[in-house]
Amino acid sequence: MSCLAVADDTRSAAPLSPPLGGEGSVQKEAKGAKPLYADASRPVPPTGGLADLAVSALIAEAELSPKPGLVDARGPGAHADVELGHFLASARALRPTFASLEAAARGRAPSQTLREDLAAIGRAGEAAMFAVTGGVNTHRGAIFALGLLVAAAAIRPGASADEIRATAGEIARFPDRAAPPLDLNGARACRRYGVAGARGEAAAGFPHAQAALDMLQTRRAQGASETVARLDALLAVMTSLDDTCLLHRGGRLALRVTRLGARAVIAAGGATTPAGMAALRSLDRRLLALNASPGGAADMLAAALFLDALDRASWEA
């Protein structure tokens, strides 16, 4: 097992910006009607801009290292069937999905019809994900979470993170009546342990994405490197999220170990201090021993990185 280390060099973890060049590059939005809920004081994202930010957020989350129990640049974490390359290929393959979600939501308000249109696009995105990963689930939860946030940002261009989260929650509270009757791991964990899961988090407006965003911005203000700020943002989510990935793989023990371990890291000063890194290494070892991985927390970090990048984006007029 390789040792955990955090580099103070922030070059590999710079604040997100849209990918440039190629088919995925941001295109200028065609002239047309003013988008619904637009804030005239802030620039409107060009067509495809939100999709670019979503993909960049997924890549940034995947490459962030060291993440306790999770796939990162060091290795597969608690997973035997997936590695970093799967996550990077999956993220890039999902750009058309996010672009379709963005396009489907522009000019519309939250509604039953919109919810089901978005869900259909999301299911097609899952198929694209499985096609590039050989059937491995890398981003199902992220498609759901980021897909709702992309749609909400398309509905409310220029809105604040709070407003985007609230709009995403409004969409999520409509049922997906066309959802196939799949008995997925997360759904089983919700029933067994009585937790709300990804759907509950979304319906509540992604409060754990906000918790990650708050920690990210706090650590930056304190002068931490971007890597440290993102690691501590992930840990902030891990302290309280009812992560169904953990519950599925390791039950309540894994969830308790994760929460207490993350709290210990933060109490020791976070990933910026030697004591905090020692606590992070200890948590990583325990999660690997339990074969447990906080995938739900990783999804919330990606959501926070998307919201942060959206707030910082400077769109070309």
RAQUIWO-V32100 format. One record per pair of residues at least 24 apart in sequence whose ideal C-beta (glycine too) atoms are under 6 Angstrom apart, sorted by sequence separation. I is the first residue (numbers start at 1). J is the second residue. D is the distance in whole Angstrom. If there is no record, write none. Layout:
i,j,d
I,J,D
I,J,D
This chain:
i,j,d
148,172,6
212,236,6
238,262,4
239,263,5
62,87,4
122,147,5
211,236,5
212,237,5
26,52,6
211,237,6
235,262,4
97,125,3
208,237,5
257,286,5
172,202,4
173,203,5
235,265,5
94,125,6
172,203,5
235,266,6
59,91,5
19,52,5
58,91,4
118,151,5
208,241,5
18,52,4
169,203,6
18,53,6
93,128,5
55,91,5
169,205,3
254,290,5
258,294,6
232,270,4
254,292,4
90,129,5
93,132,4
166,205,5
232,271,6
16,56,4
55,95,5
165,205,4
231,271,4
250,290,4
165,206,5
90,132,6
249,291,6
250,292,4
89,132,5
90,133,5
228,271,5
249,292,5
16,60,6
51,95,5
54,98,4
228,272,5
101,147,5
105,151,4
246,292,5
51,98,4
86,133,5
195,242,4
197,244,5
51,99,4
90,138,4
102,150,5
106,154,5
224,272,5
245,293,6
246,294,5
90,139,5
101,150,5
105,154,4
86,136,6
101,151,5
105,155,5
245,295,4
48,99,5
51,102,6
87,138,5
243,294,5
245,296,5
50,102,5
86,138,5
98,150,5
102,154,5
244,296,6
243,296,4
82,136,5
144,198,6
148,202,6
193,247,5
243,297,6
81,136,6
189,244,4
241,296,6
115,171,6
238,294,5
241,297,5
119,176,4
141,198,6
186,244,4
189,247,4
115,174,4
189,248,5
238,297,5
110,170,4
116,176,6
237,297,4
110,171,5
4,66,4
112,174,5
116,178,5
185,248,4
234,297,6
237,300,5
234,301,5
233,301,6
24,95,5
35,106,6
36,107,5
233,304,6
2,74,5
35,107,6
212,300,5
212,301,5
209,300,5
213,304,4
54,146,5
208,300,4
212,304,4
209,303,4
213,307,6
209,304,5
213,308,6
54,150,5
206,303,6
50,150,5
50,153,5
50,154,6
45,157,6
44,157,4
42,158,3
37,155,6
36,155,6
37,156,4
38,157,5
39,158,3
38,158,6
35,157,5
161,307,4
145,299,5
149,303,6
142,299,5
149,306,6
153,310,6
141,299,4
145,303,5
142,302,5
146,306,6
64,230,5
78,287,6
78,288,6
13,226,4
78,291,5
13,227,4
78,292,6
10,225,5
68,283,5
78,293,4
10,226,4
68,284,4
77,293,6
8,225,5
69,287,3
68,287,5
6,227,6
6,228,6
69,292,6
70,293,6
69,293,4
69,294,6
70,298,6
61,298,6
61,301,5
61,302,4
58,302,5
57,302,5
60,305,5
57,305,4
57,306,4
54,306,6
53,306,6
53,309,5
53,310,6
6,271,5
46,315,6
45,315,5
43,315,4
4,281,5
16,309,4
15,312,6
